[in-house]
Amino acid sequence: MLLFLWRSSWITISGVLLTGLLSGFSNAALIAFINTSLAGGLNMRDAPWWFAGLALTVLLSRFASHYLLNRFSTQLVSDLRQHISRLILKAPYPDLQKIGKSVLLGHLTEDVGAIANASELFPILCINVAIVTGCMAYLSWLSWQLAAVLAGVILFGTTTFNLCKNIPLRSIRKARDEYDALSKGFSALTEGVRELKLHHHRSERFLAESLAGSAEAYRRHSFRATVGYLCINQWIQLLYYLTIGAILYVFPLWRTLSHEIVSGYVVVFLFMMSPLTLVTNSLPVFSRAKVSLNKVLQLDDALAAQNPAARSADTLAQYDFGTLTLSGLTHHFHREKENRSFMLGPIDLTFHPGELVFLIGGNGSGKTTLAMLLIGLYHPEQGVIRWNGEIIDSRNLNAYMQNFSVIFSDFYLFDELYGLDIERHRSALDDYLHRLHLHHKVEIVDGRFSSVNLSQGQRKRLALLVAYLEDRPFYVFDEWAADQDPEFKHVFYTELLPALKAQGKTVLAITHDDKYFYLADRCIKLAEGRITAIEYPQAHPQQTADRIKARTIDAETTSI
Ligand SMILES: Nc1ncnc2c1ncn2[C@@H]1O[C@H](COP(=O)(O)OP(=O)(O)OP(=O)(O)O)[C@@H](O)[C@H]1O
């Protein structure tokens, strides 16, 4: 942890250490000075000036140290949050799916929080370590024999601490692992709150078996860790008292000590009590931060190692869209629990500008998986994608993905129109709001929608508006019309999609609306991951619609 802080900004840390040490030593010097004054060993004419000078040095150096370290720690936490967010954005989507939303949120909240706590404590730790070191130096100067005893005690204390510290650290690690399960439970709770509210028995079982289980395990491990550190703390305090007792009552039996030395030791020891307690109390915070930091570094390694696209220059020849070819694409999912696999492909398809293509097929036939492969979010296991003849691989994947405007079936609608020049699009925006029948519901104010608290169908229309503004050559809609009323569904298929086509856009629409299949240039039918039929409805509109409908009904009857 300390190494990490050092590497993050060694210049600031050096400044902090210097001011911290100055603060600690001047503090120790002030105590030594007070002790000598009490013993009457000072010139009382100069003493007030020395006292004022030392006190001022303590205050100023402490302020400088706190100021520098707080600036550093807040910057560090902000950088870390941004770093993890960037890492998530750059990581391959399947890896993120594997890790899961709740675990990623755990990194952004629990881990960053633990590291933030430790870095906030770091200035206090520095100053107090410096105070303790300064006091030790003063004690050694008072009597080298006692200093030797003290060094022995410190060595013994450090050795026993090193032997014991792994016990609570193990509990902290277990608690952190348990936090991922707890976070998953929180996600289920917030996302499934409606379902839970409507089913008392289910919500009770969910709380008892899922949330309470992980919450209890988290509490148990955290408590064990706290008790472990409490014991270590008490052990250090015990050694401390034993040392004071030995100096007061045992050492004089062996060697006579002057009153000044004994009183100096006692005053300094009592003064050191609070800094030492602060240092030992900060141990659990630093251990938690260490565990969290390892988690973040593991995430870093896991995502960065498989992310060649993030490291490469990522460019694609800037020609107008000509062809998109999928050759022999395959992708498979393995369902461990069922010990079954789903295999998509091999898929061979070519798309051209201004084509309206419908992707049809039963549930689970692989339509979304094919769309995800096409837009580059999933990576094919075999086969190649060519954009204008150029093979897409990790070097140009990111640039390739910028050609698509997609509305997923479980889309997310940002309330801000990030990355779009609103003023340039102002008149188009008003026009689209009218065409999407949203002008009486939503306005665009300061680059954001005035409201996104709309019905699901209306939110999807807003997503369509954003897609229009993106003005990309290739549009993919995953069951966009599923939430629309019949009237607007009609508008979508008969007006909006043809309008995109007329602009030269290629549209791939995943749909179950067989009533509108006749409008497509091509209908690609998938079943169990394979293309089973390709129809060209525009050639014979009515016959094709009847044929596709009959086949769909056949397929549904067979599957029933
Ligand atoms: N992330 C995943 N992990 C494991 N299996 C998956 C995953 N996503 C999809 N599958 C499996 O892949 C198969 C195809 O899913 P896909 O979502 O592509 O079907 P679909 O045709 O779009 O279905 P629908 O019409 O219901 O949306 C399904 O059997 C599904 O169980």
The ligand as an SDF file (V2000), in Angstrom:
LIG
                    3D

 31 33  0  0  0  0  0  0  0  0999 V2000
  -24.3400  -14.2340  -21.7050 N   0  0  0  0  0  0  0  0  0  0  0  0
  -24.7600  -15.4630  -22.0000 C   0  0  0  0  0  0  0  0  0  0  0  0
  -24.2520  -16.5360  -21.3590 N   0  0  0  0  0  0  0  0  0  0  0  0
  -24.6600  -17.7900  -21.6610 C   0  0  0  0  0  0  0  0  0  0  0  0
  -25.5810  -18.0720  -22.6030 N   0  0  0  0  0  0  0  0  0  0  0  0
  -26.1300  -17.0470  -23.2820 C   0  0  0  0  0  0  0  0  0  0  0  0
  -25.7500  -15.7040  -23.0180 C   0  0  0  0  0  0  0  0  0  0  0  0
  -26.4510  -14.9060  -23.8450 N   0  0  0  0  0  0  0  0  0  0  0  0
  -27.2330  -15.7150  -24.5930 C   0  0  0  0  0  0  0  0  0  0  0  0
  -27.0340  -17.0090  -24.2450 N   0  0  0  0  0  0  0  0  0  0  0  0
  -27.6730  -18.1740  -24.8310 C   0  0  0  0  0  0  0  0  0  0  0  0
  -27.5120  -18.0610  -26.2440 O   0  0  0  0  0  0  0  0  0  0  0  0
  -28.7170  -18.4450  -26.9070 C   0  0  0  0  0  0  0  0  0  0  0  0
  -29.1060  -17.3500  -27.9050 C   0  0  0  0  0  0  0  0  0  0  0  0
  -29.4510  -16.1880  -27.1880 O   0  0  0  0  0  0  0  0  0  0  0  0
  -29.8830  -14.8670  -27.9440 P   0  0  0  0  0  0  0  0  0  0  0  0
  -30.0890  -13.8240  -26.9140 O   0  0  0  0  0  0  0  0  0  0  0  0
  -28.9220  -14.5880  -29.0170 O   0  0  0  0  0  0  0  0  0  0  0  0
  -31.2900  -15.3110  -28.5750 O   0  0  0  0  0  0  0  0  0  0  0  0
  -32.3740  -14.4280  -29.2990 P   0  0  0  0  0  0  0  0  0  0  0  0
  -32.6700  -15.1170  -30.5850 O   0  0  0  0  0  0  0  0  0  0  0  0
  -31.9510  -13.0130  -29.3940 O   0  0  0  0  0  0  0  0  0  0  0  0
  -33.6030  -14.5890  -28.3090 O   0  0  0  0  0  0  0  0  0  0  0  0
  -34.8240  -13.5780  -27.9750 P   0  0  0  0  0  0  0  0  0  0  0  0
  -35.7220  -13.5390  -29.1550 O   0  0  0  0  0  0  0  0  0  0  0  0
  -35.4650  -14.2440  -26.8070 O   0  0  0  0  0  0  0  0  0  0  0  0
  -34.2070  -12.2690  -27.6360 O   0  0  0  0  0  0  0  0  0  0  0  0
  -29.7640  -18.6820  -25.8480 C   0  0  0  0  0  0  0  0  0  0  0  0
  -29.9940  -20.0680  -25.7560 O   0  0  0  0  0  0  0  0  0  0  0  0
  -29.1620  -18.1540  -24.5630 C   0  0  0  0  0  0  0  0  0  0  0  0
  -29.4520  -19.0150  -23.5160 O   0  0  0  0  0  0  0  0  0  0  0  0
  1  2  1  0
  2  3  1  0
  2  7  2  0
  3  4  2  0
  4  5  1  0
  5  6  2  0
  6  7  1  0
  6 10  1  0
  7  8  1  0
  8  9  2  0
  9 10  1  0
 10 11  1  0
 11 12  1  0
 11 30  1  0
 12 13  1  0
 13 14  1  0
 13 28  1  0
 14 15  1  0
 15 16  1  0
 16 17  2  0
 16 18  1  0
 16 19  1  0
 19 20  1  0
 20 21  2  0
 20 22  1  0
 20 23  1  0
 23 24  1  0
 24 25  2  0
 24 26  1  0
 24 27  1  0
 28 29  1  0
 28 30  1  0
 30 31  1  0
M  END
$$$$
